[in-house]
Amino acid sequence: MTVQHEQPEMVKALTAAERNAITVFYSAWKKKQPELLDEVCTPDWQDIPLGPGQAAGPKGLQDIISWFSSTFPDVEIVIHEIYGTYERAGVRASFVFTHSSELMGIPATGKKVALALHEFHHLKDGKLTHTWHLEDWFGLLLQSGAWEAKGLGGN
């Protein structure tokens, strides 16, 4: 008697189109081409959470990219790792720029800063539909010297 075993369904990997969409999404910063978001995001893409005063959809992030790129010309997002499965991806990256202008009330320091960035994306048909993001703005306080960590290994 032969017993037939069912094979578990394999989890699909990210497709080449999905990986490309993610790479293009982040390249918009360094290339100073916010319009690239129109190629890789759905028109109703959701940026979660929205920043103060940020418009919904790709237009909202395009405005941020335009402002940030003109204020901090060397801004780029360095991708360290993309992981995930079909239609779901996580990205570990760094948001890197020279703190050459005031930002969030912190006077310019001229220091190169690298802030951790963690994002989770949903994709459909090779385009981003949702992005949940978390930037390490606390790192800006530390790296700029605006906040001294007394009692945490500081003085």
C-alpha positions in Angstrom: 0.0 0.0 0.0 1.4 3.4 -1.0 0.6 6.5 1.1 0.5 9.7 -0.8 1.6 12.8 1.1 0.5 16.3 0.2 3.2 18.8 -0.4 2.9 22.0 1.5 2.3 25.0 -0.7 5.6 26.9 -1.2 5.7 30.6 -0.4 6.5 32.6 -3.5 9.5 34.9 -3.5 9.5 38.5 -4.4 9.4 38.9 -8.1 12.0 40.7 -10.1 9.4 43.4 -10.9 8.6 43.8 -7.1 12.3 44.1 -6.2 12.8 46.6 -9.1 9.8 48.7 -7.9 11.4 48.9 -4.4 14.8 49.8 -5.7 13.4 52.5 -8.0 11.2 53.8 -5.1 14.3 54.6 -3.0 16.4 55.8 -5.9 14.1 58.7 -6.4 15.8 60.4 -3.5 19.4 60.3 -4.8 18.4 60.9 -8.4 16.2 63.9 -7.3 13.5 62.4 -9.5 10.3 62.2 -7.3 8.3 61.5 -10.4 9.8 58.0 -10.4 7.2 57.2 -7.7 4.5 57.4 -10.4 6.2 54.4 -12.1 6.3 52.2 -9.1 3.4 53.2 -6.8 -0.3 52.8 -7.5 -2.2 56.1 -7.8 -3.8 55.4 -4.4 -0.6 54.3 -2.7 -0.7 54.8 1.1 2.2 56.2 3.0 1.6 55.3 6.7 1.8 57.4 8.7 1.6 60.6 6.8 3.8 63.4 8.0 2.4 66.7 9.3 0.7 68.4 6.4 1.7 65.7 3.9 -0.8 65.1 1.1 -2.0 61.5 0.5 -0.7 59.3 -2.3 2.5 59.5 -4.3 2.2 63.3 -4.6 2.7 63.7 -0.9 6.0 61.9 -0.8 7.1 63.6 -4.1 6.7 67.0 -2.4 8.8 65.7 0.6 11.5 64.4 -1.8 11.6 67.7 -3.7 11.9 69.8 -0.6 14.4 67.5 1.1 16.6 67.1 -2.0 16.8 70.9 -2.5 17.5 71.5 1.2 20.0 68.6 1.6 21.5 68.0 -1.9 23.4 64.9 -1.0 20.5 63.0 0.4 20.2 59.3 -0.4 18.6 56.2 0.9 21.1 53.3 1.1 19.4 49.9 1.0 21.1 47.4 3.3 18.6 44.6 2.9 15.3 43.7 1.1 13.5 40.7 2.4 10.1 39.3 2.0 7.7 37.2 0.0 5.4 37.7 -3.0 3.6 41.0 -2.6 5.2 41.7 0.9 8.6 43.2 1.5 10.6 44.7 4.3 13.5 47.0 3.8 16.3 47.9 6.2 18.0 51.0 5.0 19.8 54.3 6.0 18.6 57.8 5.3 21.9 59.6 4.7 22.6 63.3 4.3 24.7 66.2 5.4 22.9 68.2 8.1 23.7 71.5 6.2 20.4 73.3 7.0 18.1 73.6 10.0 15.8 70.6 10.3 13.0 70.1 12.9 14.4 73.1 14.9 17.9 71.6 15.0 20.4 74.2 13.6 22.7 73.0 10.8 25.8 71.2 12.0 27.5 70.3 8.7 27.7 66.7 10.0 27.0 63.7 7.8 24.2 61.8 9.5 22.8 58.3 8.8 19.4 57.6 10.2 18.0 54.0 10.4 15.0 53.5 8.2 12.7 50.5 8.4 9.8 50.1 5.9 7.3 47.4 5.1 5.6 47.4 1.7 2.6 45.7 0.2 2.7 45.3 -3.6 0.2 44.3 -6.3 1.1 43.7 -9.9 4.7 44.9 -9.3 3.7 48.2 -7.8 3.7 49.5 -4.2 0.2 49.9 -2.7 1.1 50.6 0.9 4.2 51.5 2.9 4.5 51.6 6.6 7.7 53.4 7.7 9.7 54.3 10.7 12.7 56.7 10.6 15.1 57.1 13.4 14.7 60.9 13.9 16.1 60.4 17.5 19.4 59.5 15.7 19.4 63.0 14.3 19.3 64.5 17.8 22.2 62.3 18.8 24.3 62.7 15.7 23.9 66.4 15.5 24.7 66.9 19.1 21.4 68.6 19.8 20.8 66.1 22.6 23.5 64.8 24.9 22.8 61.4 26.4 23.9 62.1 30.0 23.7 58.9 32.0 23.6 56.8 28.9 27.3 56.4 28.4 27.7 60.2 28.0 29.2 62.6 30.6 
